[in-house]
Amino acid sequence: MNVFSVAQFVEFVNAALTAAVFPEGVAVEGEVSAYRVSQGKWVWFDLKDKQAVISCFATAWQLRSPLEDGMQVRVFGVPRIYPKSGRFSISVERVEPVGEGALRRAFEMLKKKLADEGLFAAERKRRLPAFPRRLGLIASSGSAAFGDFKRILGDRWGGLTVNLIDVAVQGKDAVQQIVSAFEIFNSRPGLADVVVLTRGGGSLEDLQAFNTEEVARAVFGSKIPVVVGVGHERDATLADFAADVRASTPTNAAEIVVPDRRQIAAAIDAGAGNMFSALRAVLSARSEALGRLSGGINAGVTRIVAGFDDQLRRLDKAFGLFAARTRLARSSVAGLGRRLIAAAGRLTDRLTGDIAAKERLLAGLDPRRLLARGFAVVRKNGRIVKDAGQVDIGEKLDVQLHRGRLITEVKGKSAVNS
């Protein structure tokens, strides 16, 4: 028979329990009682059923959900004897509520805690980019929710880069994989303009990973705007509440993050129609103004000629007694009148020519004629591009032609010095 010191015996028993009896640890299910927390970080409680009780020890950060007496839970950990007290207990690694009632109670307790900290406050939620170019997706690649999301995304919008991080969405590895996915996207901001976390529906237990404090804080702490679309419309998880935008389903998440290309095309067509209508109105007003100017010039020339005729008549009457001199004077004045009339005619012709040239110039500025001659209107995000410096390599541009339009991608550019 071996003789041990007390410390050696406790060490031997703990090693035997870990290595030989429970190499993968244990999972024990029961009811929480005598729950207490010391210094905000050390947690003790008993786990009991109708016939037995066992002590449990954990640290506060190992608890993904709040606990309270009477809650049914499943404890995962390692059984051991604590040398200083000689007490046999389970060293807890994680705790999961069991049953609808316990899960619902843990959900409500954690929801209140996080809400009190401001994780769900509406004023801290961010707007999503209107036209994202890169989408970060955290989902299970083999799920139906992932397929629905990709299908709706392709139907509504094209040319979007989707960077998927494939994760487990339930089970013991789900929480860590989801949190790690957020860490990757936040450490490499060039991967995504918006991050979408999604999975299909399920029971409260199936959705438990999305109701943990770790995942809720990962969503809240994301540097990139987050959309969460989990389950069906009736399902609401803590990740949903912490997100910048909550989608009712994975399909709805795809509808939220990208616009519908058909609606955008209709808006562009309407904007172009309004622009052409405004240009037509401006050209019509300019044409009317030129018409009024031409009429005023003609009226002025007519008044000048009429004044000269009136002067001739008065001269003829005044010098009627002097026939010879009157004839000579009339001849001179008549010649002068003809010259004035000729000069007025030339002035009228010149003004008429100027008006016609301006009308041709205005007609040449008609956008439809410019488009018909091979010119094009280039827009980025609905705004007209006038300078190569306004666009970057790889950006999509909308090019309007005389007939139809093109969606192009910038492959290269060069600046022109003015």
C-alpha positions in Angstrom: 0.0 0.0 0.0 1.3 3.4 -1.0 1.5 6.1 1.6 0.7 9.7 0.4 0.9 13.0 1.9 -2.4 14.9 1.8 -1.2 17.1 -1.0 0.2 14.2 -3.0 -3.1 12.2 -2.6 -5.2 15.2 -3.8 -2.9 15.7 -6.7 -3.0 12.0 -7.6 -6.8 11.8 -7.4 -7.2 14.9 -9.6 -4.7 13.5 -12.2 -6.5 10.2 -12.2 -9.9 11.9 -12.6 -8.6 14.0 -15.5 -6.5 11.5 -17.4 -8.1 8.2 -16.8 -11.8 8.7 -15.8 -12.9 11.9 -17.5 -10.3 12.8 -20.2 -12.8 14.9 -22.1 -14.3 16.5 -19.0 -17.9 16.0 -17.9 -21.3 17.4 -18.6 -23.7 17.4 -15.7 -27.3 18.6 -15.8 -29.3 19.9 -12.8 -30.8 22.8 -11.0 -28.8 25.8 -9.8 -29.0 26.6 -6.1 -27.0 28.7 -3.6 -25.7 30.9 -6.5 -23.3 33.6 -5.4 -20.6 35.9 -6.9 -17.6 37.2 -5.1 -15.7 40.4 -6.1 -17.5 40.4 -9.4 -15.4 37.6 -10.8 -15.6 34.4 -8.7 -18.7 32.3 -9.0 -19.9 29.5 -6.8 -23.1 27.5 -7.0 -24.5 24.1 -6.3 -26.0 21.8 -8.9 -28.7 19.5 -7.6 -31.4 17.1 -8.4 -33.9 15.2 -6.2 -31.2 12.8 -4.9 -27.8 14.6 -4.9 -25.9 17.8 -4.9 -22.5 18.8 -6.1 -20.5 22.1 -5.8 -19.4 24.1 -8.9 -16.8 26.8 -9.3 -16.4 29.2 -12.2 -15.1 32.6 -13.2 -17.6 35.3 -14.3 -16.3 35.5 -17.8 -16.9 31.8 -18.4 -20.7 32.3 -18.1 -22.2 33.2 -21.4 -25.6 33.7 -19.8 -26.6 35.0 -16.4 -27.6 32.4 -13.8 -30.0 32.4 -10.8 -31.3 29.8 -8.4 -33.9 27.4 -9.7 -32.6 27.6 -13.3 -32.1 24.2 -15.1 -28.6 24.1 -16.7 -26.0 21.8 -18.2 -22.5 22.3 -16.7 -19.4 21.4 -18.7 -16.1 21.1 -16.8 -13.6 19.0 -15.0 -14.3 17.3 -11.6 -11.6 17.8 -9.0 -10.7 18.2 -5.3 -9.6 21.6 -4.2 -6.5 21.2 -2.0 -7.1 24.1 0.4 -10.7 23.0 1.3 -10.7 19.3 0.4 -14.0 20.0 -1.3 -15.0 17.9 -4.3 -16.5 20.1 -7.0 -16.7 20.7 -10.8 -14.3 23.3 -12.2 -16.7 24.9 -14.7 -15.7 25.7 -18.3 -19.1 26.7 -19.6 -22.8 26.6 -18.6 -25.8 26.3 -20.9 -29.4 26.8 -19.8 -31.6 23.8 -20.5 -35.2 23.8 -21.5 -37.4 26.6 -22.9 -38.1 28.2 -19.5 -34.4 28.4 -18.5 -33.3 29.7 -21.9 -36.1 32.3 -21.9 -35.2 33.4 -18.4 -31.5 33.6 -19.2 -32.3 35.6 -22.4 -34.4 38.2 -20.4 -31.7 38.6 -17.7 -28.9 39.1 -20.2 -31.1 41.4 -22.4 -31.7 43.7 -19.4 -28.0 43.7 -18.5 -26.9 44.7 -22.0 -29.7 47.2 -22.5 -28.7 48.9 -19.2 -25.2 49.2 -20.6 -26.5 50.9 -23.8 -25.7 48.1 -26.3 -29.2 48.4 -27.9 -29.5 52.2 -27.8 -31.0 53.6 -31.1 -28.8 56.7 -31.1 -25.6 54.6 -31.5 -26.8 52.7 -34.5 -25.1 53.6 -37.8 -26.5 54.1 -41.3 -25.6 51.5 -43.9 -23.8 52.5 -47.1 -26.3 53.1 -50.0 -24.1 51.3 -52.6 -21.7 48.9 -50.8 -19.0 47.4 -53.0 -17.7 44.7 -50.6 -19.9 42.6 -48.3 -18.7 40.7 -45.3 -20.9 37.6 -44.7 -20.8 35.5 -41.5 -22.9 32.4 -42.1 -22.9 28.6 -42.6 -22.1 28.0 -46.2 -24.1 24.8 -46.2 -27.3 26.3 -44.9 -30.5 27.1 -46.8 -30.3 30.6 -45.4 -27.0 31.2 -47.1 -28.4 30.0 -50.5 -31.5 32.3 -50.1 -29.3 35.3 -49.2 -27.0 34.8 -52.2 -30.0 34.3 -54.6 -31.7 37.5 -53.5 -28.5 39.4 -53.5 -27.8 38.4 -57.2 -31.3 39.2 -58.3 -31.2 42.8 -56.8 -27.7 43.9 -57.5 -24.6 42.9 -59.5 -20.9 43.4 -59.2 -20.8 43.1 -55.5 -17.8 41.3 -53.8 -19.0 38.9 -51.1 -16.3 37.8 -48.6 -17.7 34.8 -46.7 -16.4 33.5 -43.4 -18.0 30.0 -42.9 -18.9 29.4 -39.3 -20.9 27.0 -37.2 -24.2 28.7 -36.3 -25.0 26.3 -33.4 -23.2 24.0 -31.1 -20.2 24.4 -28.8 -17.9 26.0 -31.4 -20.4 28.5 -32.8 -19.8 31.4 -30.4 -16.0 31.4 -30.8 -16.2 31.1 -34.5 -18.7 34.0 -34.9 -16.6 36.2 -32.6 -13.4 35.3 -34.5 -15.1 36.2 -37.8 -15.9 39.7 -36.5 -12.3 40.1 -35.3 -11.1 39.2 -38.8 -13.3 41.7 -40.6 -12.4 44.5 -38.1 -8.7 43.8 -38.4 -9.0 44.0 -42.3 -11.5 46.8 -43.0 -10.8 46.5 -46.8 -12.8 43.2 -46.8 -16.2 44.8 -46.2 -18.2 48.0 -46.2 -21.0 46.2 -44.3 -21.1 42.9 -42.4 -24.1 40.6 -42.4 -24.5 37.9 -39.7 -27.2 35.4 -40.7 -28.7 31.9 -40.2 -32.1 30.2 -40.6 -34.8 29.7 -38.0 -34.9 27.3 -35.2 -35.8 26.8 -31.6 -34.6 29.1 -28.8 -31.9 26.4 -28.0 -30.9 26.3 -31.7 -30.4 30.1 -31.7 -28.5 30.1 -28.4 -25.2 31.2 -29.9 -26.9 34.4 -31.1 -28.2 35.1 -27.5 -24.8 34.9 -25.8 -23.0 37.9 -24.4 -19.9 37.3 -26.5 -21.7 37.5 -29.8 -23.8 40.5 -28.7 -20.7 42.4 -27.7 -18.9 41.4 -31.0 -21.8 42.8 -33.0 -21.9 46.0 -30.8 -18.1 46.4 -31.0 -17.8 46.0 -34.8 -16.1 48.9 -36.5 -18.1 48.1 -39.6 -21.9 48.6 -39.8 -23.7 45.3 -39.0 -26.9 43.8 -40.3 -28.2 40.7 -38.4 -30.8 38.5 -40.1 -31.5 35.4 -37.9 -34.4 33.0 -38.2 -37.9 33.9 -39.0 -39.6 37.3 -38.5 -40.9 36.3 -35.0 -37.3 35.3 -33.9 -35.5 38.1 -32.0 -32.0 37.5 -30.6 -29.6 39.7 -28.6 -27.4 39.9 -31.7 -30.4 41.4 -33.5 -30.9 44.1 -30.8 -27.1 45.0 -30.9 -27.0 45.3 -34.7 -27.1 48.6 -36.5 -30.0 47.2 -38.6 -32.1 44.1 -37.8 -33.4 42.1 -40.7 -36.5 39.9 -40.1 -35.0 37.0 -42.2 -31.9 36.2 -44.1 -33.8 37.1 -47.3 -34.7 40.4 -45.8 -31.1 41.0 -44.9 -30.1 40.8 -48.6 -32.9 43.2 -49.5 -31.6 45.7 -46.9 -27.9 45.7 -47.8 -28.3 46.4 -51.6 -30.7 48.4 -53.6 -32.9 47.0 -56.4 -31.2 47.7 -59.8 -34.7 48.1 -61.4 -35.6 50.9 -59.0 -32.3 52.6 -59.5 -32.6 52.5 -63.3 -36.2 53.9 -63.1 -34.9 56.7 -60.8 -32.1 57.5 -63.3 -34.5 57.6 -66.2 -36.8 59.9 -64.3 -33.9 62.2 -63.4 -32.8 62.3 -67.1 -36.3 63.2 -68.2 -36.5 66.0 -65.7 -33.1 67.3 -66.9 -34.1 67.4 -70.5 -37.4 69.0 -69.7 -35.6 71.8 -67.8 -33.2 72.3 -70.7 -36.0 72.5 -73.2 -37.7 75.2 -71.0 -34.4 77.2 -70.8 -34.0 77.0 -74.6 -37.6 78.0 -75.2 -37.2 81.0 -72.9 -34.0 82.1 -74.6 -35.6 81.7 -78.0 -38.5 83.9 -76.9 -36.1 86.5 -75.6 -34.2 86.6 -78.9 -37.5 87.0 -80.7 -38.5 90.0 -78.6 -35.0 91.5 -79.2 -35.4 91.1 -82.9 -38.8 92.6 -82.9 -37.6 95.6 -80.9 -34.7 96.2 -83.4 -37.1 96.1 -86.4 -39.5 98.5 -84.7 -36.6 100.9 -83.9 -35.4 100.9 -87.5 -38.9 101.5 -88.7 -39.3 104.6 -86.4 -36.0 106.0 -87.7 -37.1 105.7 -91.3 -40.5 107.2 -90.5 -38.8 110.1 -88.8 -36.7 110.8 -91.9 -39.7 110.7 -94.1 -41.5 113.2 -91.9 -38.5 115.5 -92.0 -38.5 115.3 -95.8 -42.2 116.3 -96.0 -41.6 119.3 -93.7 -38.6 120.4 -95.7 -40.6 120.1 -99.0 -43.4 122.3 -97.6 -41.0 124.9 -96.1 -39.1 125.4 -99.3 -42.0 125.2 -101.7 -41.5 128.8 -102.8 -38.1 128.1 -104.0 -38.7 125.5 -106.7 -35.2 125.1 -108.0 -33.5 125.1 -104.7 -36.3 122.8 -103.3 -35.8 120.3 -106.1 -32.0 120.3 -105.4 -32.6 120.0 -101.7 -35.1 117.2 -102.2 -32.8 115.4 -104.5 -30.0 115.6 -101.8 -32.3 114.6 -99.0 -33.8 111.8 -101.1 -30.3 110.5 -101.7 -29.6 110.7 -98.0 -32.8 108.9 -97.2 -31.9 106.1 -99.6 -28.5 105.8 -97.9 -30.1 105.8 -94.5 -32.6 103.2 -95.6 -29.8 101.1 -97.1 -27.8 101.5 -93.9 -30.8 100.5 -91.8 -31.4 97.5 -94.1 -27.8 96.4 -93.6 -28.1 96.9 -89.9 -31.3 94.8 -89.9 -29.6 92.1 -92.0 -26.6 92.0 -89.6 -28.8 91.8 -86.5 -30.9 89.1 -88.2 -27.8 87.1 -89.0 -26.5 87.5 -85.4 -29.9 86.2 -84.1 -29.8 83.3 -86.5 -26.2 82.4 -85.4 -27.2 82.5 -81.8 -30.2 80.3 -82.5 -28.0 77.8 -84.2 -25.6 78.0 -81.2 -28.4 77.3 -78.8 -29.6 74.5 -81.0 -26.1 73.0 -81.0 -26.2 73.0 -77.2 -29.3 70.8 -77.1 -28.1 67.7 -75.1 -30.0 65.4 -77.5 -28.0 66.7 -80.5 -24.8 66.4 -78.6 -25.6 62.8 -77.7 -26.6 62.1 -81.4 -23.2 63.4 -82.5 -21.4 60.7 -80.4 -21.0 62.5 -77.1 -22.1 60.8 -73.9 -23.0 61.7 -70.3 -21.0 59.9 -67.7 -22.4 59.5 -64.1 -21.1 58.0 -60.9 -23.7 57.3 -58.2 -26.2 59.5 -60.1 -23.8 62.5 -60.4 -22.2 63.7 -63.6 -18.5 63.1 -63.8 -16.5 66.1 -65.3 -13.0 65.2 -64.1 -11.0 61.9 -64.2 -10.0 62.7 -60.6 -13.6 62.1 -59.5 -13.4 58.3 -60.1 -11.1 55.5 -59.0 -9.9 52.4 -60.8 -12.5 49.6 -60.6 -15.5 51.9 -60.0 -18.7 51.4 -62.0 -19.9 54.2 -64.2 -23.2 54.8 -65.9 -22.7 56.1 -69.5 -25.7 57.6 -71.3 -25.7 57.5 -75.1 -28.0 58.8 -77.7 -29.8 55.5 -77.6 -29.4 53.4 -74.4 -26.8 53.4 -71.7 -23.8 51.4 -70.6 -22.5 50.3 -67.2 -18.7 50.4 -67.4 -15.8 49.7 -65.1 -12.8 52.1 -64.9 -9.7 50.2 -66.0 -7.4 53.2 -66.2 -7.4 57.0 -66.3 -5.2 60.0 -67.0 -5.4 63.5 -65.8 -5.6 66.5 -68.2 -3.9 69.7 -67.0 -6.0 72.8 -67.5 
